[in-house]
Every structure is written in C-alpha cells, then in structure tokens.
Amino acid sequence: MASGKKTVLFIGDLNENLPEYIKFKENYNIIKYYLTTKEQFVKDLKDPSTKLNTIDAIYSAWMAFVPIGGLNEEIVDNFPDSLKLIVCCSAGFDKSYLPLLTAKGIHFCNTPTFGADDVADTVLYHTLISFRNYPIFEKKLRETKHTIKSRVHLENAKLGKSNGKIEYSNAETKNNLKVAEKDTTYAFGHTVGDLMIQSPSGRNAVIVGFGAIGKKIGKRLSSIGMNIYYVKRTKLTELEESELGYKATMAKSLEAVAPIADIIILAVPGGPETNGMINKHIIDKLPSHGSRLVNVGRGTLIVENDVIDGLKSGKLLHVGLDVFSKEPFISDELIEREDVSFTPHIGSSTFDTFDATAKFCLNNIDRAFNGEEPLNLQN
C-alpha cells in the first residue's frame, strides 16, 4: 500500500461508479471486507496478514455491523489503535456501543435522514394495509381469478386470532373455491369474516419519534385524513408547528395517549431508553376495539411475544414491520400470520438514498482527515 495515505476499511457495498468514490480511491488505501461472523471478524482484526491492523477509518454501509449482531466490547477492544473514525450510512444506530468507542478514542458518525420521505412512504404502505387488508384480498383474487367470488370467500371466512391465518368453514371452500357459484351471491368487500375493513380517515395516528422522519410520516398520514399525535421529549415551537403544514398534537407520553391510538408508529432509534417500549403494559392500554402498530425504528423497540399476544387477544388488529428483533431473521410465528405485513428493512431503500448517504460518508472521512470536525458526530 502507498505510504502516507490513510487506510479505510469498507464494510458493505456502495456505488463504485460514483465520481466521489473514484476520487476517494486516489487519496486513500482501500480495504474491502465482508462480515461473516463476529468470531471471524475478531480473528481477522488480530491477523497482520489481513492488514486490518492498519486501518484509520471504517466506512460501514447500511447494514453496518448488524450481520454479526452489532458491536461489542470484544470487537472494539481488538480495533487497532490507528482507528479513529467510523462512519455509518444509516441514520439509526445502536447507541449502546458509543461508550466503548469513546473509551477507545474512536469517533462515530451516522448519516442525516436523507431517506425520510422514503421511510414515510413505507409507513404509509403499512398503515393502509393495516386498515384495508389489501394483501388478503389480493391473495384470494389470485386464487379465484374472480372479483366477486374473492370477496364472498373472505366474507365467509374469518381471521383466526390464535394463528393469524384466514380460516374457512371447510376444506372444500378453501381448496376447491366452490362458494359464490350462484349469480345472486354478492359481497361488498367490507369485511373478512368478523374483521371490519376500515378507512384510516378520521382516526388517530400516534407517532413516537418526531424528528425529520416522524414529521414526514405525519405529513403522509395527515394527507389521508388521520389525526396526528406525536410523542417527543419537548413540544414543537410555534414556528416548527407552522412549518409542518398540518395539525399535530403533542402527547405527554405513549402511555397517556395509548387509549385513543388507532395506530402507533415507531420511528425512534434503538438503545437502552427505547428497548421494549411496546410491551404488555402499553398494549393493555390500547382501545378496546383494537389498534394497530407499525415499526420502522428498530426491532428492539417491541417485546415480540407481547405483540403476538396482543394480536391473539384482539388488542392489536394488525402489525406492520420493517425491522425485527432478531434481524436478519424473523420468527416463524410472526411470518406465518396474515395479520402482520412485512418489508425486509427497506424503509429508505431507494437508489437516490443509497448514493446520497455514500457521498455524505465519503465526504465525512475527508473532512476528518483534513482537520475539520466530521458531521453528525455522535460521541
């Protein structure tokens, strides 16, 4: 490697055709590395032949250290003394490892919320599903190839609370599709058994975390007629409220607003302060007619077993998840339920956001090694 150049470890991918990256390669030594296991990473950090003991900075792409379960004391202890900076493409991160990095003299920078609009679109998608249950209707339409028959099938079915699956009166109804053969049979499509299909308009959306992403979410949900409540440490100023372009009411706490929440949106980072914030205590306080939940923050925000119990009891009518407690894996019990909608942690996954965050991180490394304070410094 060329002497005098700083060495940057790249974990994960970026668009290597970016002019910014092409220029970056001219000024830095590049080591590309793909995480497999935590044990292998620690081993490679100790092995001089890998050159990982020479790195000055780490560029961590969107998944960062998630594939190996995040950073821990063993990994940080084995980082070389030369390492002074870690930049991460995502806005969200686990704050619990910041003290470890600080003690080691390593700065950590996340990335601004370039994908706020994209995340808000993902929330809108899950919200509409949670009220209208579009995937259930689509699945049945693909089976019947008949608009009326598909609705009749679902009107005569029910959503099993214990397993979250659509249940039919008998095997023939499900497998041979023999209902709705008479011309007089008709269903409007406003129910799936005893489950009412509802409009989100006029209902209460509680957004937990009202930063850049939360505000964009509020805009989307307000545009479909929802009443917006937000849970935040401090109330918005009059100027901030006026800049929203829609009415938003501050809630004192999630616990206080839960009884009127028709849907709760989680858009806060993970960490000790937010871990398990959706639990049996909060779920029990939801309206008696049932509520909904969408999580685009971190999987650790919910107690998964409590949420499943909430679906079984009817306190939760639907759950939309873009993040998962044991990511990248999803429990069998969750994945088999039809009252849960899923996206595979793609809330902000657009080409535009992918490139924008890469440019920011590359520039941030440049700043740090040219004597300027890096942006979005977290420790």
N, C-alpha and C positions, 0 to 999 in steps of 0.2 A: 504494500500500500504506500501511496505517496506520503512522504514525510511532511509534517507541518499542517496537514489537513486534519480537521476533526472527523471522527468516525461516528456515523449514525446507523443504528440498528433499526431496520424496518420490519415491523411485525404486522403482517396482513398486507393487503393489496391497495394499490391506487392506480389511477390512470397514468401510465408511464409516458403517454404522448403529450401530457401537459407541458407547455413551454416552461413553466415554473420548475417542473421536475427535471427536465433536460438540463436547465441551467444549474439546478441544485447539484446534480451529479458531477458537474465540473468543479464544484467548490468543496465537495465532501467525499470522504470514503464511505461507500455504501455496503452494508451487510444485510442481506435479506434472510429472514428467518421465519419459519412456520411452526407455531406451537403445536405440540402433540400431547405431552403430559407435563405435569408440574415437575415430576422427578427428572425427566429428560432435560427440561429447561435448566434446572439447578445443576445437573451434571455438565451440561454444555457451558454454563457460566464458569464452572471451575476448570474446564479443559482449555489450556492455552492454544491448542490447535484450532479451535473454533474462532479465535480472535475476539470472542465476546468480552474478554477481559480488557479490551482496549476501547470500548465504546464510550463516547462522550454524551450521546443523547439517544433517546428511543422515540421513534415515530410509531405510535400504535394506532392501527386502523380501527374501524368501527367496533369490532368485537373486542378489541384490546386484549385483556388477559382473561376474558370470560371463558374461553375454551378450556382453560386449566383451573377454573374455579376462582379466578381473581388473584390478586397479590396477597402474599402473607409474609410473616417475619422471616421464614427461611429463604424465600426468594430475595427479599430486599437485603438481607444480610450478605447474600452472595453476589449482589451487584458490585461491580468494580468501583474503586474509589474515583476513577476518572468520570463516572457517570454523574452528570449534573442536571439533566433535564429530561423529563418525559412529557411528550405532547400527545394528546388523545383526540381523535376525530369527533367523538361524540360529545354531546353537551352533558348527558347524565353520566355519573360515575359513582363508585362506592367510596364514600368519604372516610370509611373506617381505616383505610391504609395510609391516609395522609400523615398521621404522626410518625409512622415507620419511615416514610420517605424523608420527612423533615429531619428526623434524628440522623439520617444517613447523609444529609446535605444535598438531597435531590429535589429540585423544583418540579412541580406537576402543574400542567396547564390543560384544561379542557377546551372545548370549542364553543363559540356562541351558537345560539339556536338558529342556524341557517335554515333548517328544515321545519320551522314552526308551522308553516302553512301545510306542509305535507303530513305532519303529525295530526294536525287538526282535521284534515280530510279523513285520516284513518279513524279518528274518534267519531266523526260524523257517520262513517260507514257502519261501525259497530252500533252506534246509537240507533240508526234507522233499522238495523236488523233486530235490535233488542225490542223495539216496539212493533215492527211489522212482520218479523219472522220470514223474510224473503227466501232464505236458503231452503227452508222446509217446503215451501210452495214450489220452488224450482226443482227440487229433488223429485217431488211427486209428479210434476209436469213432465219431466224427462221419462218417468216410468209409464205414464198413461198416454202421453202424446195427445192430450185432450184437455182443454182448459176447464170445461165444466166438471168432467169426471175427476180431475185432480182436486178440485175444491170440495166436491162431495166426499171423496175419500177422506180428506182431512177433517171435514166437519163431523164425520162419523168415527173418527179416531180420537185418541187422547194422548197427551204428553205425560208419560209416566214420571212421577216425581222421584221415585227411588233411583231410576237409572237414566233419566233424562232422554229417553227414546220415545219415538212415536209408536204407540201401541194400537193395534186394530182388534176388532171384535173376534175375528177368527183368521186362520191361516189363509183360507181361500180369498178373503177380502184383500189381504196384503199381497199374496203371491200371484193370484190369477186376475186381479183387478176386475171383479165382477159386479161392483156396485155401479150405480148410475147408468144402467143399461136402458132404463125407460126414458122416453123423451120428456116426461113430466118431472124428472128428477133435476133439482137445481140447488145450488148453494152459492151464496153471495161471496164467500171467502173471508168473512169477518171473524171466524172462529177456527181454532184447531181443537176439536172436542170442546172441553170447557175452558180452554185458554182463549181469552179475548184478544183480538188483534186491534191495537190501539194506535191512535195518532200521537206523535210526540208534542204536537202543538198545544200550548196552554199548560204543559206540565213542567215540573220543577227539576232543573239540572243543577247539581251541586258539583262545582269544580274545585278539587283540592290541589292547590298549587296554581297561583295566578300570576306567573311570570309571563314571558313572551309567548310561550306555548299555550298556557292557560287562557290568555286573553284571545288568542286566535281561535281556540276551541269555543270560547264564549261567543265569538262573532258567528261561527258556523251554526251553533245551536240556537242562538237568538234568531238567525235568519229563517229557521224553520218553526219559529213561534214559541220557543221554550223560554221559561222564566229562569234567569241566570242568578245563581248564588255562588259566592266564592269563599273558600276557606284560606285565609292568609294571616300571617302574623300581624301585619299592620294594614289599616284601611287605606284604600287608594285616596290620593288627594283629589280635590275638586277638579284640578287640571287633568289628572290621569283619568278620572271618570268621564270627563267631557271628551277626551281623546278616544275613548273606547268606541263610541258610535252606537252604543246600545246600553240599556239599563242593566246594572249588575249590583246585587245587594250583598254586603259582607255578612258572613255568618260568624258568630263568636267562636264556634268550634264545630268539628264534624259531628261530635256527639249531640250538640244542640240542634243542628239542622237535619240530622238523620230522619226524624219523624215525618218530615214533609218532602223527603227526597224521592222523586220518581226515578231518578238515575244519579249515580255518583260516578264522577270521572276522576281518576287518579293521574296526576301529571306532576308528581314530585319525585326528587331523586331518592335513591335508596340510602341506607345508613341507619345508625342506631336510633335516631329520632323518629324515623318513619317506619321501621320494620314492624310488620304485623299490625298496621294501623286499621286495616279492615279485619275484624275479628268477631267472635260471637257476641261480644258486648255491643258493638256497633250494629251488627246485623239484627239483633233482637229489637233495636230501637227503630228499625225501618217501618214504614207504613204497613198496616195490617193487610192492605190489599196487594202488597208486594212492591218491590223496587227492582232496579237493575244496576249493574256495575260494569264499568269499562276501565281497564288498566293499561295505560301506555307509559307508566313511570318505570317501575322496577318490579320484578316478580316477588321480591321480598316484602312488598307493601301489604300483601294479603296473607292471611293464615289459610292455606289452601283447604284444609279439612273443614274449617269453619264455613268457608264459602260453599263447599259441596253440601254441607249440612243445610245451609241456607237455601240452596236450590231444592233440596229434598223436602224441606218444610214449607216451601212456597213463599218464604220471606224474600227470596231472590227469584225473579221471574226469568232473568237472563243475565249472562255474564259474557262480556267481550274482552278477549285477552290478546295483547300484542307482546306481552312479556310474561315470563314464567318463573316460578320459584326455584326450579331445578334446571334452569336453562343450561344447555340447549335441549334438554329432554322434557317431555310432557308426560304426566301420569296417565296411565290407561283409563282410569276412572273419569278423568276430565275429557280426554279426547273422544271418548265414545258417546258423550252426551250431546244431544241435539239442541239443548237449551244453552249451549255455550258456542260462541263464534270465535274463530281463531285467525290471527295473522302471525307469521313467523318472525316477529321482531323486525317489521319493515315499516314502522310508523313514519320514518322520514326518508325511506329508501327510494330516492329518485336520482337520476343521473346528475341533475343540477346540484343537489345537495352533496352528493359524493365528491364531485370536483371542487365545490366551494370549500368544503371542510379540508380537503387535501391542500389546497392553496394556502389556507389560513395556517395550517400546521407547519408547512414548509417555510412560510414567511416567519413564523414564530421562532423556529430554530435559528433562522438567520439573525433575527433581532437579538436573541440571547447571546449568540456568539460574536456579535458585533457591538457589544457593550450596552445594548438597550434592554430595558426591562421587558420580559415577554408578556404578552397579553393573556388575559384570563388566568393569571397565576392564582393557584388555589392554596398555596402554603408558603 
